[in-house]
């Protein structure tokens, strides 16, 4: 297929639509191939959730079908991004004795065996440990092969990259996307926002003189030739740029990576549409815009054509594993082997030390406390078991198996309180406890009025003219507040859910499970659904008895101020929201007398004197807040008081443990005060460390890890395979919590190994754009991932980038069945994106998954 034929077919906006019916079969095939490559390139981009419910995402999501070393080669070739730290990091660990020669040798053997399986021979690997150590002292940073036409123009003309064509394109697209996708921050919105992204851009690009002011004369005239159809525009751009078919894949991937932040947000919109069973062309539209810029710029700077053609030739060359990236992958694997050696030893030694559990469980626990599997809960659970050995703690995904959409009081739509892999199954409306219909109507109207007034006031403060008058007239009134904040004066943190409500009403807010209707949709949970949910939740939590008199279900959230990424510290299993709504709804179901009667009839009865209590674990202050305690009978007053005392003691112990990592070296009482002050300090860039340090996921009975200090680095999911008839719970664990934990692990990993590519930079420089993301500084691309301050203390990495170690106590044949059945899980374990292990013989033996459904027993 020649350039001329492709251009002729695509020059008008309807040509592409007629391609399938074209007489020229070769033409139809080529256009279909181009569409397939566009789809594939869009699939390479990981989604970016907006700040309102920011959740951890695996930044390598589109590369999971490649092995770790292959993905490192792809990233190096396309963008120059690193998949591992510079080699000096590993050299320092070797010098300090943290990585032994045996670890390096094992990593070399693994790499050689993996290459032999795929290509029949080992290539690019050092011959032995000595050779590997020599290569370790010579860091070879990635050098990208793929470039955009705008970058070729900068090279050919000698323009400063900071003010050249490539920077211009990113800046122009970023400004347009900020206006188009804005979620309420902008005062003036894009006029054509009701049209598609590409169509809206074409409408404004015709009047934008910026490229011509920057020296690209004739740019708008070049854009005039663009077809109305986005896919046709892509075909035209590919033709005008002269891209051979062999370079389509890297060129398209590079185009999207060059605007990775906005491409990632567009991918999120596509993700949401697909979750609802639909589709969204927004990412393809963005690609059409990006390629149209390149084609128009090259048309007005023809002298860059030679440089561009040289780049196309390089992109068309066959791709082989980069030997340098293979060495990097081996060093990373050696670091992980060294870390895992200590972790496995602690678990195995603890279980071999005694043939009985570390703490003999009483016939009936004095209380039970279920926490999210989040690594921050590991520290609190250990502390609670220390102060109250008779309490049984449980780990389970923090949405408690209840995928709900919670609609705030007075509104018709809410947020999804479940993992982003799932779609809410129920709509639960917030209500005001004890309110009459008249009071509800008045309160809802009052809330809307307050919110509208706040919006109008914000518009007045920020508008082009009145903002100056506002500062002149009212600026000094804020002096006291600013001084107090600067001096660390603490004040209550107002949760977004309380927006527009007074304090008294906020205290009366409850999630209602009563069936009803909201905005034309069914809401609430029917009795039949409650019974089914109760059975499922209790079984999934391995909570089948004996039961304590109190069973606490604790969601979690974080208290911080002046923190755009605050929701990223909340519960990922609750879709980037705090988890108290899920805990309250679940306990309401489990306390329902009709549900209890049905459970008893089904042989899964809960004792009449067992009450479920909802709670929220604040991971910044390590305080646990109980809800709905007024519903407990008086007979449980002592139990409640005892539980509250234990939680307070456990919180103090937890704060002491976290103090060292937070840099707080003071006596206990002062530590408590300082930790609480961090949550309300508007200047604090590290109110807490979130999930930094996460390195392991354990799905097993708590007895396997109870008494083992896992350092707040392990996701702990209770699971007893003997009670899992049909192994449906195991399948759920391996396809949901394990996958979500790998997303978290790999987001922290990516933000640590290459924050430029996979993180959001310095949070001190962040500016919120559109209410949906941040820029670093006053321009450039939307940033993805975590800020530097979330993974580094300024002098060293606090998060050690390690791929997740997953330990599951279950039969190997059942885990193999699940791996074989689910492609996404198979990619994770077979391609080395996480390490899978079996706990056997009650934690005394560990076997490692080595790929292709094969396992080997670890020595020692």
HELIX and SHEET records of a PDB file:
HELIX    1   1 UNK A    3  UNK A   10  1                                   8    
HELIX    2   2 UNK A   16  UNK A   21  5                                   6    
HELIX    3   3 UNK A   25  UNK A   43  1                                  19    
HELIX    4   4 UNK A   51  UNK A   53  5                                   3    
HELIX    5   5 UNK A   61  UNK A   63  5                                   3    
HELIX    6   6 UNK A   68  UNK A   78  1                                  11    
HELIX    7   7 UNK A   87  UNK A   95  1                                   9    
HELIX    8   8 UNK A  101  UNK A  119  1                                  19    
HELIX    9   9 UNK A  129  UNK A  136  1                                   8    
HELIX   10  10 UNK A  149  UNK A  157  1                                   9    
HELIX   11  11 UNK A  161  UNK A  163  5                                   3    
HELIX   12  12 UNK A  165  UNK A  181  1                                  17    
HELIX   13  13 UNK A  197  UNK A  205  1                                   9    
HELIX   14  14 UNK A  210  UNK A  213  1                                   4    
HELIX   15  15 UNK A  219  UNK A  223  1                                   5    
HELIX   16  16 UNK A  230  UNK A  240  1                                  11    
HELIX   17  17 UNK A  245  UNK A  247  5                                   3    
HELIX   18  18 UNK A  248  UNK A  257  1                                  10    
HELIX   19  19 UNK A  260  UNK A  275  1                                  16    
HELIX   20  20 UNK A  282  UNK A  300  1                                  19    
HELIX   21  21 UNK A  302  UNK A  304  5                                   3    
HELIX   22  22 UNK A  305  UNK A  316  1                                  12    
HELIX   23  23 UNK A  323  UNK A  352  1                                  30    
HELIX   24  24 UNK A  375  UNK A  387  1                                  13    
HELIX   25  25 UNK A  437  UNK A  462  1                                  26    
HELIX   26  26 UNK A  466  UNK A  474  1                                   9    
HELIX   27  27 UNK A  475  UNK A  478  5                                   4    
HELIX   28  28 UNK A  479  UNK A  486  1                                   8    
HELIX   29  29 UNK A  496  UNK A  498  5                                   3    
HELIX   30  30 UNK A  503  UNK A  507  1                                   5    
HELIX   31  31 UNK A  527  UNK A  540  1                                  14    
HELIX   32  32 UNK A  566  UNK A  569  5                                   4    
HELIX   33  33 UNK A  572  UNK A  574  5                                   3    
HELIX   34  34 UNK A  580  UNK A  591  1                                  12    
HELIX   35  35 UNK A  593  UNK A  601  1                                   9    
HELIX   36  36 UNK A  629  UNK A  631  5                                   3    
HELIX   37  37 UNK A  634  UNK A  636  5                                   3    
HELIX   38  38 UNK A  637  UNK A  662  1                                  26    
HELIX   39  39 UNK A  668  UNK A  679  1                                  12    
HELIX   40  40 UNK A  702  UNK A  704  5                                   3    
HELIX   41  41 UNK A  721  UNK A  723  5                                   3    
HELIX   42  42 UNK A  725  UNK A  727  5                                   3    
HELIX   43  43 UNK A  728  UNK A  732  1                                   5    
HELIX   44  44 UNK A  733  UNK A  737  3                                   5    
HELIX   45  45 UNK A  738  UNK A  753  1                                  16    
HELIX   46  46 UNK A  755  UNK A  758  1                                   4    
HELIX   47  47 UNK A  763  UNK A  765  5                                   3    
HELIX   48  48 UNK A  788  UNK A  790  5                                   3    
HELIX   49  49 UNK A  812  UNK A  821  1                                  10    
HELIX   50  50 UNK A  823  UNK A  830  1                                   8    
SHEET    1   A 5 UNK A 391  UNK A 395  0                                        
SHEET    2   A 5 UNK A 367  UNK A 371  1                                        
SHEET    3   A 5 UNK A 550  UNK A 557  1                                        
SHEET    4   A 5 UNK A 611  UNK A 618  1                                        
SHEET    5   A 5 UNK A 623  UNK A 626 -1                                        
SHEET    1   B 4 UNK A 415  UNK A 417  0                                        
SHEET    2   B 4 UNK A 404  UNK A 407 -1                                        
SHEET    3   B 4 UNK A 426  UNK A 432  1                                        
SHEET    4   B 4 UNK A 509  UNK A 512 -1                                        
SHEET    1   C 2 UNK A 516  UNK A 518  0                                        
SHEET    2   C 2 UNK A 521  UNK A 523 -1                                        
SHEET    1   D 6 UNK A 714  UNK A 718  0                                        
SHEET    2   D 6 UNK A 696  UNK A 700  1                                        
SHEET    3   D 6 UNK A 804  UNK A 808  1                                        
SHEET    4   D 6 UNK A 834  UNK A 840  1                                        
SHEET    5   D 6 UNK A 845  UNK A 851 -1                                        
SHEET    6   D 6 UNK A 854  UNK A 857 -1                                        
SHEET    1   E 2 UNK A 766  UNK A 769  0                                        
SHEET    2   E 2 UNK A 773  UNK A 776 -1                                        
END                                                                             
